Amino acid sequence: MKNPLLFRLLVIGFIIFGVAGFSKSPQEKLNFANAAIEAAKQAEADRYMADKYNAMMDSLNKANEIIKAEQARLSTIY
């Protein structure tokens, strides 16, 4: 591993995103995840650890899709 700090940032991002869940305020948690991703990008994770960075971005995109679907579902109920 060329940059252990970068790897730690990515792991922390995954842990935060996975453990946080969506029980209380998903937007706050997404903002925190976005900040972690931005820090990883500034550390050039997208360049040096592209596979892990892309997996993290895929997870974030999937979470955004789930939130939008849930919001759409709730808007039809209320």
ABEGO torsion letter per residue (X at the ends): XABAAAAAAAAAAAAAAAAAEAAABAAAAAAAAAAAAAAAAAAGAAAABAAAAAAAAAAAAAAAAAAAAAAAAAAAAX
